[in-house]
Amino acid sequence: MVLQLGDCTWMMENGSRSLLQLEGLALSDHNRLPVFTFFLVSYVFIMVANVGNIVVILSERSLHQPMYLLLCNLSINDIIGGTHIIPRLLSDMLRPPSERIISYPECVTQAFVTHVFATASHTVLMIMAFDRYVAICDPLRYSSIMSRKMLLKLTASAWGVAIVLVSVLIGLSVRLTRCRVLITNPYCDNASLFKLSCESTLINNIYGLLFTVLLLSASIGSMVLTYSRITVVCLSGRNSSLNRRALQTCSTHLLVYLLLLLSGAVLIVLHRFPLLAHYRKMAAILLFTVPGSVNPIIYGVQSREIRSSWARALRPRRRIWAYRPSWWTGADPLPATRYAAKGARGPQRPEAEYTGCPGLAPQARGDLAANCTGESPQAAHDWVATASKEVLVT
Protein backbone atom coordinates (compact mmCIF):
# COMPACT_ATOMS: atom_id res chain seq x y z
CA MET A 1 0.00 0.00 0.00
CA VAL A 2 1.59 3.27 -1.10
CA LEU A 3 0.16 6.71 -0.30
CA GLN A 4 0.75 9.34 -2.97
CA LEU A 5 0.00 12.78 -1.56
CA GLY A 6 0.22 14.47 -4.96
CA ASP A 7 -3.17 13.24 -6.20
CA CYS A 8 -4.53 12.17 -2.76
CA THR A 9 -5.02 8.54 -3.82
CA TRP A 10 -4.01 5.19 -2.58
CA MET A 11 -2.66 2.59 -4.98
CA MET A 12 -3.62 -0.80 -3.59
CA GLU A 13 -2.30 -4.05 -4.92
CA ASN A 14 -5.75 -5.70 -4.92
CA GLY A 15 -7.48 -2.64 -6.34
CA SER A 16 -9.86 -2.40 -3.36
CA ARG A 17 -10.98 1.08 -2.31
CA SER A 18 -13.18 0.14 0.64
CA LEU A 19 -10.75 1.79 3.07
CA LEU A 20 -10.38 5.56 3.40
CA GLN A 21 -7.90 7.70 5.26
CA LEU A 22 -8.95 10.52 7.55
CA GLU A 23 -6.68 13.52 7.55
CA GLY A 24 -7.75 14.43 11.09
CA LEU A 25 -6.31 17.25 13.17
CA ALA A 26 -2.72 18.35 12.68
CA LEU A 27 -1.60 18.66 16.30
CA SER A 28 1.88 18.99 17.70
CA ASP A 29 3.05 16.86 20.60
CA HIS A 30 2.76 19.91 22.83
CA ASN A 31 -0.90 20.55 21.95
CA ARG A 32 -2.16 16.98 21.66
CA LEU A 33 -2.71 16.35 25.38
CA PRO A 34 -4.61 19.61 26.14
CA VAL A 35 -6.85 19.19 23.08
CA PHE A 36 -7.45 15.53 23.90
CA THR A 37 -8.35 16.42 27.51
CA PHE A 38 -10.69 19.20 26.40
CA PHE A 39 -12.69 16.97 24.06
CA LEU A 40 -12.76 14.11 26.56
CA VAL A 41 -14.09 16.33 29.35
CA SER A 42 -16.58 17.89 26.94
CA TYR A 43 -17.88 14.48 25.90
CA VAL A 44 -18.25 13.29 29.49
CA PHE A 45 -20.12 16.47 30.37
CA ILE A 46 -22.40 16.16 27.32
CA MET A 47 -23.35 12.64 28.32
CA VAL A 48 -23.85 13.34 32.02
CA ALA A 49 -25.78 16.59 31.57
CA ASN A 50 -28.06 15.45 28.76
CA VAL A 51 -28.71 11.96 30.10
CA GLY A 52 -29.33 13.52 33.51
CA ASN A 53 -31.87 15.94 32.05
CA ILE A 54 -33.70 13.10 30.33
CA VAL A 55 -33.78 10.99 33.50
CA VAL A 56 -34.94 13.92 35.62
CA ILE A 57 -37.72 14.85 33.19
CA LEU A 58 -38.97 11.29 32.81
CA SER A 59 -38.78 10.48 36.54
CA GLU A 60 -40.45 13.67 37.81
CA ARG A 61 -44.19 13.60 37.22
CA SER A 62 -44.37 17.38 37.55
CA LEU A 63 -42.14 17.69 34.47
CA HIS A 64 -44.37 15.56 32.25
CA GLN A 65 -45.39 18.65 30.31
CA PRO A 66 -45.09 19.23 26.54
CA MET A 67 -42.28 21.77 26.89
CA TYR A 68 -40.04 19.42 28.89
CA LEU A 69 -40.93 16.31 26.90
CA LEU A 70 -39.97 18.12 23.70
CA LEU A 71 -36.75 19.18 25.41
CA CYS A 72 -35.86 15.49 25.67
CA ASN A 73 -35.61 15.43 21.86
CA LEU A 74 -32.95 18.14 22.00
CA SER A 75 -30.98 16.22 24.64
CA ILE A 76 -31.21 13.01 22.61
CA ASN A 77 -29.96 14.85 19.52
CA ASP A 78 -27.02 16.32 21.46
CA ILE A 79 -26.11 12.84 22.73
CA ILE A 80 -26.21 11.45 19.18
CA GLY A 81 -24.13 14.33 17.83
CA GLY A 82 -21.41 13.94 20.43
CA THR A 83 -21.30 10.15 20.51
CA HIS A 84 -20.82 9.54 16.79
CA ILE A 85 -17.97 12.06 16.45
CA ILE A 86 -15.97 12.57 19.65
CA PRO A 87 -15.02 8.95 20.59
CA ARG A 88 -13.71 8.31 17.07
CA LEU A 89 -11.87 11.64 17.12
CA LEU A 90 -10.22 10.83 20.45
CA SER A 91 -8.99 7.47 19.19
CA ASP A 92 -7.60 9.07 16.00
CA MET A 93 -5.70 11.64 18.03
CA LEU A 94 -3.76 8.82 19.69
CA ARG A 95 -2.78 7.31 16.34
CA PRO A 96 -0.23 8.43 13.77
CA PRO A 97 -1.75 9.97 10.60
CA SER A 98 -0.98 6.89 8.52
CA GLU A 99 -3.17 4.70 10.78
CA ARG A 100 -6.30 6.86 10.75
CA ILE A 101 -8.26 4.46 8.58
CA ILE A 102 -12.03 4.25 8.19
CA SER A 103 -14.08 1.91 6.03
CA TYR A 104 -16.37 3.34 3.37
CA PRO A 105 -19.60 1.97 4.94
CA GLU A 106 -18.58 3.46 8.29
CA CYS A 107 -17.83 6.77 6.59
CA VAL A 108 -21.25 6.80 4.92
CA THR A 109 -22.93 6.05 8.26
CA GLN A 110 -21.00 8.81 9.97
CA ALA A 111 -21.94 11.28 7.25
CA PHE A 112 -25.60 10.28 7.53
CA VAL A 113 -25.67 10.72 11.31
CA THR A 114 -23.78 14.01 11.01
CA HIS A 115 -26.39 15.58 8.75
CA VAL A 116 -29.32 14.08 10.67
CA PHE A 117 -27.91 15.71 13.80
CA ALA A 118 -27.51 19.09 12.09
CA THR A 119 -30.97 18.95 10.50
CA ALA A 120 -32.74 17.71 13.64
CA SER A 121 -31.15 20.55 15.61
CA HIS A 122 -33.29 22.94 13.55
CA THR A 123 -36.45 20.85 13.32
CA VAL A 124 -36.54 20.10 17.07
CA LEU A 125 -36.14 23.80 17.91
CA MET A 126 -38.95 24.57 15.45
CA ILE A 127 -41.44 22.31 17.22
CA MET A 128 -40.32 23.70 20.57
CA ALA A 129 -41.04 27.19 19.25
CA PHE A 130 -44.51 26.05 18.21
CA ASP A 131 -45.13 24.78 21.73
CA ARG A 132 -44.17 28.14 23.24
CA TYR A 133 -46.32 29.96 20.69
CA VAL A 134 -49.43 27.98 21.66
CA ALA A 135 -48.70 28.28 25.38
CA ILE A 136 -48.39 32.07 25.30
CA CYS A 137 -50.65 33.15 22.46
CA ASP A 138 -53.49 30.65 23.03
CA PRO A 139 -53.21 29.51 26.66
CA LEU A 140 -56.88 28.52 27.05
CA ARG A 141 -56.58 25.89 24.33
CA TYR A 142 -53.03 24.81 25.16
CA SER A 143 -53.94 21.55 26.90
CA SER A 144 -56.30 20.53 24.09
CA ILE A 145 -53.88 21.44 21.28
CA MET A 146 -50.70 20.05 22.85
CA SER A 147 -52.18 16.64 23.59
CA ARG A 148 -50.21 13.41 23.73
CA LYS A 149 -51.16 12.70 20.15
CA MET A 150 -49.90 16.10 19.03
CA LEU A 151 -46.62 15.55 20.87
CA LEU A 152 -46.10 12.29 19.02
CA LYS A 153 -46.88 13.96 15.69
CA LEU A 154 -44.46 16.82 16.34
CA THR A 155 -41.69 14.48 17.45
CA ALA A 156 -42.19 12.15 14.49
CA SER A 157 -42.25 15.04 12.04
CA ALA A 158 -39.06 16.59 13.43
CA TRP A 159 -37.09 13.36 13.13
CA GLY A 160 -38.87 12.07 10.03
CA VAL A 161 -38.18 15.20 7.96
CA ALA A 162 -34.52 15.12 8.96
CA ILE A 163 -34.09 11.44 8.11
CA VAL A 164 -35.86 11.67 4.73
CA LEU A 165 -34.03 14.79 3.52
CA VAL A 166 -30.63 13.48 4.63
CA SER A 167 -31.26 10.04 3.09
CA VAL A 168 -31.71 11.64 -0.32
CA LEU A 169 -28.65 13.83 0.23
CA ILE A 170 -26.37 10.93 1.14
CA GLY A 171 -27.91 8.66 -1.52
CA LEU A 172 -26.89 11.07 -4.27
CA SER A 173 -23.29 10.90 -3.06
CA VAL A 174 -23.17 7.13 -2.61
CA ARG A 175 -24.22 6.54 -6.23
CA LEU A 176 -20.98 8.15 -7.48
CA THR A 177 -17.94 6.04 -8.31
CA ARG A 178 -14.85 6.78 -6.24
CA CYS A 179 -11.37 7.58 -7.48
CA ARG A 180 -9.92 9.06 -4.26
CA VAL A 181 -9.57 7.78 -0.72
CA LEU A 182 -8.40 10.77 1.36
CA ILE A 183 -10.93 12.52 3.63
CA THR A 184 -9.65 16.02 4.30
CA ASN A 185 -11.86 16.50 7.35
CA PRO A 186 -11.59 15.06 10.89
CA TYR A 187 -14.86 13.18 10.22
CA CYS A 188 -17.00 12.17 7.25
CA ASP A 189 -19.77 14.37 5.88
CA ASN A 190 -21.61 14.68 2.58
CA ALA A 191 -19.01 16.97 1.02
CA SER A 192 -16.28 14.50 1.91
CA LEU A 193 -18.19 11.70 0.18
CA PHE A 194 -18.84 13.34 -3.18
CA LYS A 195 -15.32 14.81 -3.26
CA LEU A 196 -14.05 11.23 -3.46
CA SER A 197 -15.55 10.97 -6.95
CA CYS A 198 -14.14 12.18 -10.26
CA GLU A 199 -17.62 12.39 -11.82
CA SER A 200 -19.77 15.46 -12.15
CA THR A 201 -21.37 16.49 -8.84
CA LEU A 202 -23.77 19.06 -10.31
CA ILE A 203 -26.86 17.23 -9.05
CA ASN A 204 -25.34 16.92 -5.60
CA ASN A 205 -24.56 20.62 -5.48
CA ILE A 206 -28.05 21.63 -6.64
CA TYR A 207 -29.84 19.37 -4.16
CA GLY A 208 -27.48 20.37 -1.35
CA LEU A 209 -28.14 24.05 -2.06
CA LEU A 210 -31.92 23.53 -2.17
CA PHE A 211 -31.77 21.43 0.98
CA THR A 212 -29.86 24.13 2.86
CA VAL A 213 -32.06 26.98 1.62
CA LEU A 214 -35.27 25.10 2.45
CA LEU A 215 -34.10 24.13 5.94
CA LEU A 216 -32.76 27.55 6.90
CA SER A 217 -35.73 29.39 5.39
CA ALA A 218 -38.21 27.26 7.30
CA SER A 219 -36.17 27.42 10.48
CA ILE A 220 -35.43 31.15 10.52
CA GLY A 221 -38.86 32.07 9.16
CA SER A 222 -40.71 30.08 11.82
CA MET A 223 -38.55 31.56 14.57
CA VAL A 224 -39.08 35.13 13.39
CA LEU A 225 -42.85 34.73 13.02
CA THR A 226 -43.25 32.83 16.27
CA TYR A 227 -41.26 35.14 18.49
CA SER A 228 -42.56 38.29 16.86
CA ARG A 229 -46.08 37.17 17.72
CA ILE A 230 -45.03 36.16 21.24
CA THR A 231 -43.35 39.53 21.82
CA VAL A 232 -46.44 41.43 20.69
CA VAL A 233 -48.70 39.37 22.97
CA CYS A 234 -46.41 39.82 25.97
CA LEU A 235 -45.95 43.55 25.49
CA SER A 236 -49.69 44.11 25.09
CA GLY A 237 -50.64 41.97 28.10
CA ARG A 238 -51.67 43.42 31.43
CA ASN A 239 -50.03 40.87 33.72
CA SER A 240 -46.46 42.15 33.82
CA SER A 241 -45.04 39.34 35.98
CA LEU A 242 -46.56 36.62 33.79
CA ASN A 243 -45.36 38.35 30.62
CA ARG A 244 -41.88 38.75 32.04
CA ARG A 245 -41.72 35.05 32.87
CA ALA A 246 -42.94 34.15 29.37
CA LEU A 247 -40.29 36.34 27.75
CA GLN A 248 -37.67 34.83 30.03
CA THR A 249 -38.62 31.31 28.97
CA CYS A 250 -38.61 32.24 25.29
CA SER A 251 -35.28 34.04 25.59
CA THR A 252 -33.74 30.73 26.69
CA HIS A 253 -35.04 29.01 23.57
CA LEU A 254 -33.92 31.87 21.36
CA LEU A 255 -30.44 31.85 22.89
CA VAL A 256 -30.03 28.15 22.06
CA TYR A 257 -31.15 28.80 18.50
CA LEU A 258 -28.76 31.73 18.03
CA LEU A 259 -25.92 29.58 19.36
CA LEU A 260 -26.73 26.96 16.74
CA LEU A 261 -26.78 29.53 13.94
CA LEU A 262 -23.53 31.09 15.12
CA SER A 263 -21.74 27.72 15.18
CA GLY A 264 -22.87 26.95 11.64
CA ALA A 265 -22.05 30.45 10.36
CA VAL A 266 -18.48 30.28 11.68
CA LEU A 267 -17.94 26.97 9.89
CA ILE A 268 -19.34 28.34 6.60
CA VAL A 269 -17.15 31.45 6.76
CA LEU A 270 -13.99 29.44 7.46
CA HIS A 271 -14.70 27.30 4.38
CA ARG A 272 -14.00 30.42 2.29
CA PHE A 273 -10.42 30.69 3.58
CA PRO A 274 -8.27 27.67 2.61
CA LEU A 275 -5.36 28.98 4.66
CA LEU A 276 -7.47 28.58 7.80
CA ALA A 277 -8.09 24.87 7.22
CA HIS A 278 -6.90 23.95 10.72
CA TYR A 279 -9.31 26.39 12.35
CA ARG A 280 -12.10 25.16 10.10
CA LYS A 281 -11.54 21.60 11.34
CA MET A 282 -11.63 22.76 14.94
CA ALA A 283 -14.84 24.72 14.29
CA ALA A 284 -16.39 21.66 12.64
CA ILE A 285 -15.76 19.63 15.81
CA LEU A 286 -16.92 22.42 18.12
CA LEU A 287 -20.23 22.37 16.24
CA PHE A 288 -20.88 19.01 17.94
CA THR A 289 -19.45 19.85 21.36
CA VAL A 290 -20.40 23.45 22.19
CA PRO A 291 -24.21 23.27 21.67
CA GLY A 292 -24.38 19.86 23.34
CA SER A 293 -22.53 21.23 26.38
CA VAL A 294 -24.28 24.59 26.61
CA ASN A 295 -27.88 23.53 25.93
CA PRO A 296 -28.40 21.57 29.18
CA ILE A 297 -26.77 24.39 31.14
CA ILE A 298 -29.01 27.04 29.62
CA TYR A 299 -32.22 25.09 30.18
CA GLY A 300 -31.10 23.80 33.58
CA VAL A 301 -30.20 27.24 34.92
CA GLN A 302 -33.16 29.02 33.38
CA SER A 303 -35.87 26.50 34.29
CA ARG A 304 -36.70 26.58 37.98
CA GLU A 305 -38.49 23.24 37.74
CA ILE A 306 -35.45 21.46 36.28
CA ARG A 307 -33.16 23.11 38.86
CA SER A 308 -35.39 21.92 41.68
CA SER A 309 -35.53 18.40 40.27
CA TRP A 310 -31.74 18.25 39.95
CA ALA A 311 -31.41 19.51 43.54
CA ARG A 312 -33.77 16.83 44.84
CA ALA A 313 -31.96 14.16 42.85
CA LEU A 314 -28.52 15.20 44.14
CA ARG A 315 -29.58 15.85 47.74
CA PRO A 316 -28.23 13.14 50.05
CA ARG A 317 -30.89 11.08 51.77
CA ARG A 318 -30.91 9.11 54.97
CA ARG A 319 -33.16 6.35 56.13
CA ILE A 320 -34.42 6.02 59.69
CA TRP A 321 -35.31 2.65 61.13
CA ALA A 322 -37.04 2.17 64.43
CA TYR A 323 -35.10 0.01 66.85
CA ARG A 324 -36.34 -3.59 66.57
CA PRO A 325 -35.24 -6.03 69.28
CA SER A 326 -34.33 -9.59 68.40
CA TRP A 327 -37.49 -10.93 70.00
CA TRP A 328 -39.65 -8.91 67.58
CA THR A 329 -40.53 -11.85 65.33
CA GLY A 330 -44.31 -11.95 65.52
CA ALA A 331 -46.37 -13.22 62.60
CA ASP A 332 -47.95 -9.80 62.17
CA PRO A 333 -45.16 -7.30 63.00
CA LEU A 334 -45.74 -3.60 63.14
CA PRO A 335 -44.55 -1.57 60.12
CA ALA A 336 -41.56 -0.17 61.96
CA THR A 337 -39.53 1.08 58.98
CA ARG A 338 -39.89 4.70 58.03
CA TYR A 339 -37.87 7.05 55.85
CA ALA A 340 -36.95 10.66 56.37
CA ALA A 341 -35.01 12.93 54.02
CA LYS A 342 -32.01 14.72 55.41
CA GLY A 343 -32.69 18.39 55.86
CA ALA A 344 -36.44 18.04 55.25
CA ARG A 345 -38.38 21.21 55.91
CA GLY A 346 -41.12 21.59 58.44
CA PRO A 347 -41.53 20.03 61.90
CA GLN A 348 -40.24 16.55 62.54
CA ARG A 349 -42.81 13.77 62.40
CA PRO A 350 -43.93 12.49 65.80
CA GLU A 351 -41.99 9.61 67.23
CA ALA A 352 -45.04 7.38 66.80
CA GLU A 353 -44.41 7.56 63.02
CA TYR A 354 -41.05 5.86 63.49
CA THR A 355 -42.47 3.03 65.57
CA GLY A 356 -45.25 2.16 63.14
CA CYS A 357 -48.23 3.50 65.07
CA PRO A 358 -48.80 7.13 64.08
CA GLY A 359 -51.26 9.01 66.21
CA LEU A 360 -51.26 6.58 69.15
CA ALA A 361 -50.24 7.49 72.65
CA PRO A 362 -47.34 5.54 74.21
CA GLN A 363 -49.72 3.57 76.45
CA ALA A 364 -51.91 2.55 73.47
CA ARG A 365 -48.87 1.64 71.40
CA GLY A 366 -47.61 -0.59 74.20
CA ASP A 367 -50.94 -2.36 74.42
CA LEU A 368 -50.98 -2.88 70.64
CA ALA A 369 -47.43 -4.26 70.71
CA ALA A 370 -48.39 -6.64 73.50
CA ASN A 371 -51.35 -7.92 71.50
CA CYS A 372 -49.19 -8.50 68.41
CA THR A 373 -46.35 -10.38 70.12
CA GLY A 374 -47.92 -12.06 73.09
CA GLU A 375 -45.39 -10.47 75.42
CA SER A 376 -46.37 -9.00 78.74
CA PRO A 377 -47.75 -5.44 78.63
CA GLN A 378 -44.86 -4.17 80.76
CA ALA A 379 -42.23 -5.62 78.39
CA ALA A 380 -44.01 -4.19 75.37
CA HIS A 381 -44.30 -0.78 77.03
CA ASP A 382 -40.58 -0.80 77.81
CA TRP A 383 -39.73 -1.66 74.18
CA VAL A 384 -41.94 1.12 72.79
CA ALA A 385 -40.27 3.66 75.07
CA THR A 386 -36.84 2.48 73.91
CA ALA A 387 -37.84 2.40 70.23
CA SER A 388 -39.09 5.97 70.42
CA LYS A 389 -35.64 7.21 71.45
CA GLU A 390 -33.14 4.86 69.82
CA VAL A 391 -33.05 5.06 66.07
CA LEU A 392 -30.37 4.01 63.64
CA VAL A 393 -29.58 6.71 61.08
CA THR A 394 -27.71 5.75 57.91
N, C-alpha and C positions, 0 to 999 in steps of 0.2 A: 504494500500500500504506500503510495507516494503522494504527498500533498504538494501541489503546485499553486503557490499563492498568486502567480501572475494572472491566471484566469479563474481562480477560486473554484477549482474542480479537483476531485479525487480521481486518480486512475487506478482502478481496482483490477486485479488479475482475472477475477471471475465475472467482471462486468456488472456486478450487483451495485445498485445505488439505493438500497434500503436504509443505509446508515448516513446520518448527517452530522456535521460538526457545528457546534455552537461556538460562536466567537467569545461570548461572555464578557465579563468586565476585565479591563486591563488595569490590574491593581499591583502596586509594588509590594514588596515584602513588609515595608513599614506600614502601609495602609490596610493590608489584608485583614489583620486581626481586629482593628476598630470597626471596619465595615462589616465584617462577619458578626461581631458582637451586636452591632446595631440592628441588623436584620433579624438575628436570632431573638433578641429581646422584643423587637417589634412583633414578630410572629407569635411568641408566647403571650404577649399582651393582647393581641388580636383574638386569639383563641379563648383566653380566660375571660376577657371582657364581653365578647359577643356571646359565647356559650353561657356565661353567667346571666346576661340579660335575658336570653331565651328561657333558661331554667326559672329565673325569678318571675317572668311574665306568665309562664305556664303553670307555675306552682301557686301563685297568689290569685285567689279567686277575684279579688278586687281589681286586678289588672286585666281581667278577661273582657276588655273593651275593644272596639274596632281599631282605635288608634294604636294601642299597644300590640294587638295581634298582627296588624300590618307592619309594625316595627320589626317583628320577628323575621319578616321577609328580608329586610335590609341587613339584619345581623347574619342571616343565613348566606346572603350574597357576599358579605364581607369575609365570612369564613371560607367560602368557595374561592374567592379571589386570592386570598392569602395562601391557602393550602396548595393550590395547583402551581404556584410560582415559587414561593420562598424556599420550601424544602429542597427543591431541585437546584435552585440558585446557590444555596448554602453548600450543597455537595459539590457543585462545579467549582466553587471558590477554593475548595481544598484539593482540586486536581490540577495538573498542568494543562495548558491549553490543548495539547495534542490528544488528551484523553477525555475531552468534553464531547462525548458522542451521544446522539439521540437517534432513535429509530424514526423512520418516516411516519408510521401509524401513531407513535407517541407524540410526534410533532404536530400532526393533524389534530389529535385530541386536545393538546395544549392550546392550539390556536382556537379551536371551537370554544373551549371553556373560557379563554381570555375574552373573546368577543361577547359571549353570553353574559359574563360578569359585567362588562362595560355597558351593554345594552340594558340589562336588568337594573343597573344602578339608576338609569333614567326612568324606566317604566315603573319601578317600585316607588320612586319618589313622586311620580305622577298620580298613582292611586292614593298615596298618602295625602297629597294635596287635595284630591277630591274629597277625602274623608273630612279634612279640616274645613273645606268649603261648605259641606252639608251641615257640619256641626255648628258653624258660626252663622251662616246665612239662612239656614232653615232648621233651627233647633227643635221646633215642635214636631217635625217629621223625621228627625234624625234616627230614632230607634226603629221606625218602620222602614226607612230607606236602607240604612246600614244593618240589614239583617244578616243572619248567618249565611244565607244563600247568596246575598250580595257580596259578602266577604270572600266566599269561595270563587265567585265569578271574577272579582277584581284580581285575586291572587293568580288564578289560572290565566287570565288575560295578560297580566304582567310577565309571567314566565313563558307563556305560550307564544306571544309575539316575539320575544327575544330569541327563543329557540328556533322558530320558523325562519325569521329573517337571517339569522346567523347560519343556519343550515344551508340556505341558498348561497350565501356569501362564500362559505368554505367549499361547497360543492363545485362552484365555478373554478376554484383554484385547484382542487384535486383532479379535475378532468385534464389538466395540462400535463404534458410530458416534461420530465425533468432532465436538465443537462448540467445542473450545478448541485453542489452538496454543502455549501457553506452558508450558515445562518449568521447574519451580521448583527443580530440582536442577542441579548442575554436570554431570551425565551422566544418561542415560536408564536407568530401571529399571521394574519391573512397576507399581509404584505411580504412577509418572509417566505410564504409558500409560493405565491405566484412569481416571485423574483427568482425562484429556482428554475423556472422554465425559460426556454429560448423562443417560445411561440409568442404570438401577439396576445397582449393582455388588455385589449381595448374593452371587451365586454366586462372584464373584472373591474376596470377603472370606472366604467359608466355605472355599473350596479353599485359599486362601493360609494361613489359620489351621491347617487340617489338615496342609498341607504342612510348615509350620514346626514344629508339634508332633511330627509323625512323624519329621522329620529330627533334631531336637534330642533327642527321646526315645531314638531308636536310637543317636545319637552319644554322648550322655552316659551312657546305660545300658551300652553296650559298653565304654566307657572305665572306668567304675566297676567293672564285673565283671572285666574283664581285669586291671586293675592291682591290684585287691584280691587276686585269685588269685596274681598274680606276687609281691606283697609277702609273702603267707603262705608261698609256696614258698621265697623267699629268706631269710626270717627263720628258717625251720625247717631250712634246709640246714646242713651241717657245714663246707663249704668257704667260709670267710669272705671270702677274696679274690675268688673267683668270684662269690659273691653280691653283693659290693660293686660289682663291675664290671657285673653285670646291672642292679642298681638305678641305677647311674650312666647306663647306656644308656637305660633306661626314663624316667629323670627328664628327659632331653633331649626325648624324645617328648612327655612330659606337659607340659613347659614350652611347647612349640610349640602344643599344643592349648589350654592356658590363655590364651596370647596371642591365639589366634583367638577364643575366647569373650569375652575382655575387650574386644577391638575391636568385636565385634558388640553387646555389652551397652552400651557407651558410646553407640553410634549409636542404639540403641533408647530409651535414657533421654533423649537430647537431642531425640528426636521429640516427647516429652511437653511440651517447653517452647518454644512458638513464638517467644518473644523471643530465644532462642538459635539462631536459624536459621543465622546465619553459622558458628557453631561446629559445628553439625550438618553443614553442608556440608564443612567441613574434616575432621571425623571420618569422613565418608563416603569421602573421598579417601584418608585415612590407612589405611582398611581395606584398600586395595589396595597401599599402599606399605610400611607397617610390617612386616606378616608376610613379604612378599616380600623385604625387606631383611634381616630378622633371622633367618629360617629357615636360609639358607645359612651364616650366621655360627655359629649354635648348633650345627648338625650338623658344620660344619667344625672348630670348636674342640674339640668334645666327642669326635669320632671320630678316634682316632689314625691309622687307616688313611687317611682322607681328608686329614688334615694331612700325612702323609708323602707322599702322592701329589701334593699341591699343591707341596710342597717340591721334589720331584724334577722336576716340570714347570717350575718357575720357576728352578731352579738353572742357572746358565750352564754351557754345555758347550764343550769345545774339541776339535778334531780334530788328530791327530798323523799326519803323513805322513813316511814314510822318504824320505831324500834319493834322488832318482832322476836320474842323469846323463842327458845328452842322447843318449848312445850306447845307452841301455837300451831298445832297440826290438826285442827278440827276439820270435819268433812265440809263444813260450810263457813270458811274463814271470813273475817271482815275484810273489805277492800281497803287494805292499809297503805297501799302505794299511791302517792300523790306526787305531782310535779309542780315546781315553781320556777319561774324564770329569774335569773339573777338580775337584780336591779329593777324588778317590776314596779310600776308606779302604783300608788294607792296604798291603803292600809293592808297589813298582812292578813291572810285568812286566819280565822280562829283555829286554835290548836285541834279542835274536834275534826277539822277537815283532814288533818294529817293522820288521824287515827281511824278514819273510815266512817265516822258517825257524825257528820255535820249537823249542827243545831241541837245536839243532845248535851245535857248537863253531865258533869263527871259521874254523878251517882247513877244516872240512867245508862250511861255508857258502860259502867261497871256491871250493872245488872244484865245488859245485853250480852256482854262478853262472857259472863258466867253462864248464860243460857246456851251460848254457842259452843262452849268448850266443855261444860260439865264440871268446871273447877268451882271451888268454893267462892262465894261472893267476895270475901275479903281478899283472896288471891287475885281475883279479876280486877278488883278496885285498885290494888297495889300496882298491877301491870299497867292499867290505863293511866295512872298518875305518872308512872315512869315513862311511858310511851309519849306522853304529852310534852315531856321536857327533853328527852334524849332522841335526837334525830341524827341520822348520818347524811352528811352533805357531800356530794361528789360533783 
